[in-house]
Amino acid sequence: MSRGAARLACAVALAALLVLPLFLGSYAVTLFIFIFFYAYLGQAWNIVGGYAGQLSAGHAAFVGVGAYASAMLSMHAGLTPWIGMFIGGALSACLGVVIGYLGFRFGLPTHADLVLDVRFLPNPFFIPELKPHPGTDPRVASFVLDQPDAKAFLERITDLLGFLLPRYRAEGKTYLTIAIGCTGGKHRSVAIAGALAERLEGGGQPVRLWHRDVEKE
């Protein structure tokens, strides 16, 4: 089939799909919606996982945000879902940030876009009263975050992300995964990741904090 014939066939098929809801019952329309919905999800996973070799947990979140926004607009504003779904899609396309912390001895996450190493900071592991506690513990977090180098690091990383995030968004990237690592992934990286997430959320940036190695020994 020539390229022109293929385009014509696609145009005819699209026109038929747009006209069919006028003649089909609600059951058939709902069935078609589910068929194409799952086809879209399957193709998205195929592109990200099959071709790019990446693991993405963002699809569920993006679809959920879009579906919720579309439903709320329909229920409370009386907006038809045929318009609401485009608004929901635009909302779900807002750049989200996933911040994870890891122990380098357990390996790097293959899906990370940015990897930051905080092993230059003093290690609470060598302080007996802090060693058993993770970086989410206020005592450990205070020890790490009160370090002058930790404060300077957070300032510089926040500035860097302030530069990067709008540019990633302009290029169509819908999420950014930042991995912050230390030796065991329990103390320093945990405290720094939590502090960075707070800073980004305070600036209006949606953030999901991912705990990978905090329970490992």
N, C-alpha and C positions, 0 to 999 in steps of 0.2 A: 504494500500500500504506500502510495506517495505521501509526502508530508502534507500537501494540500488536502488530500482525501482524508487523512487522519484528523486534521484540524476540523474539517467539515463534520466528520463523524462525531467528534467530541462536542462540537457546537450543537448538533442535533440531539445528542444524548442529554446535554445540560438543559436544553430547552424542554425536552420531554420530562425531565425530573422537576422542573419548575412548574410545569402545567399539571402534572399528575395529582398533586394534592387537591386540585379543584374537583376532581372526579372520584377520588378514593375516599373511603370511610376513615374514621379516626384510628381504627385498629391498624389498617394498612399503612397509614402515615406514620404512626408510632413505630411500626415494624421497620420501615425504611430508615427512620431517624436512628434507631439503634444499630442497624446494619452499617450505616455510614459512620456513625460515631465510633464503633469499635474498629472499623477499617482505618479510620484516621489515627486512632491510638496505636494500632498495630504497625502502621506505616511509620509513625513517629518513633516508636521503639526500634524498628528495623533500621532507620537512618542513624539514630544515636548509638544503639548497641551493636547493630550488625555491621554498618559501614565505618562508623567512627571508632568503634571499640570502646565506648565510654559507658559508664553506669550512671544513669540519671534518675534521681528520685524526684525531680522537679515536675514531671508531667502530672502526677496526681494533684500536687498543690495548685498548678496553673489551671487545670481543668476544674478543680473545686472552686477556686476563686471566680472563674468565669461563670460557672453554673450558678453559684450562690448570688452573684451580682445580677445576673439575668433574672433569676427567680424573684429577688427582692424588688427589682424594678417593675416586674409584672404584677406582683402582689400589692405593692404600696403606691406605685405611680401609674398603674394601668397601662404600662408600656408593652406593646406586643413583643413576644420573645424574638421575633424576626429582626427587630431593631436592638432589643436588649442584649442579644448574644454578641453583637459587634461591640457594644459598650463593655460587656463582660470580658470579651477577648482583649480589648485595649487595656482594661485594668489588670488582667492576669499577665500582660506583657511587661508590666512595670518590673524593672530589674530588681531581683531579690538576691540577697547575699547569704551564703551558707558558710559559717565559720566552724571549723573543726579543729580539735587539737589531738596530737598524736605523739607517740613515742617513736623516735627514729629507729630504735632497736626492733620495733615491730613492723617496720617497713613503711614506705610512703604510700599514700592513697593515690591510686592511678587516675582518679577523676579530678584531682585538685588543679585549679587554674593558677593559683599562687601558693608558694610554700615559703613560710617564714621560720627561721631558726632562732630560738631564744635561749640557746645554751650558753650565751655569753653572760647571762644573769646568775647571781649567786643561787646555789641549789639548796632548797629546804630539805632535801633528802639527807643531808649531812648534819642536820640539827635534830637531835633525838626527839624533842617534844613536838616537832612539826612533821617528821618523817611519816607517821602513820596516816596523816590527814591529806585529803586531796586539795587541789587549788581552789575549790569552791568554799573551803573552810575559811572563815574570816581571818583567822590567825595566819594561815598560809598566804592568803591573798594580800593581806597587809604587808607581810614580810617581802613579797615579791614586788608589789606595786609601789611601795614606799622607796624602792631603790631609785636613785637619780637616773640611772641608765634606762630603767623601765619606763619612767615618765617621759624621757626624751624619745625613746623608741615609739611609744604610743602616739606622741605628738607627730612624729615624722610619718608613721604609717597612716594616721588619720588624714594628714595632708595629701599623702600619695593617693589614697583611695578617693579623696575628694576630687582629685584630678582624673583618676582612671574611670570611676563609675559612670559619669555622664558620657564618656567616650565609648565605653563598652555598650551603653544603652543606645547610642547613636548608630552603632554598627549592628544592632539587632540582637545583641546577647541578652537573654532573659534571666540569667542567673550567673553568679560568680561564686566559685568555691575557693575559700581561703583556708589553707591548712597551716596551723601553727604548731611547731614541734619542739620538744625538748628530749632529754635522754629517755625517760620512761613514760612521758605523756600523762603524768599525774599531778605535778606541782606547777612549774613555771608556765608551761603552755596553757594549762587550764585557767590560771589566773589572768594571763594576758588576753586569752581569747574572750573571757567574760567581760573584761574591761573594754576591749575593742568593740564587742557587740553592743555594750551600753552606749558607747560614744556614737556609733552609727545609728542606733535606734533613736537616740536623742536628737539626731539630725534629720529624722523622718525617713530613714532607710529601713525597709523590712529586712529582718535578719532571722535566720534559724541557726541555733547553736547546736552542734553535733558532738556528743561525747563518745569518742571511740575507744581510747585506751585507759580511761581513768580507773577502771576496776581491775586492770591487769597488774600483775606483780612481776 
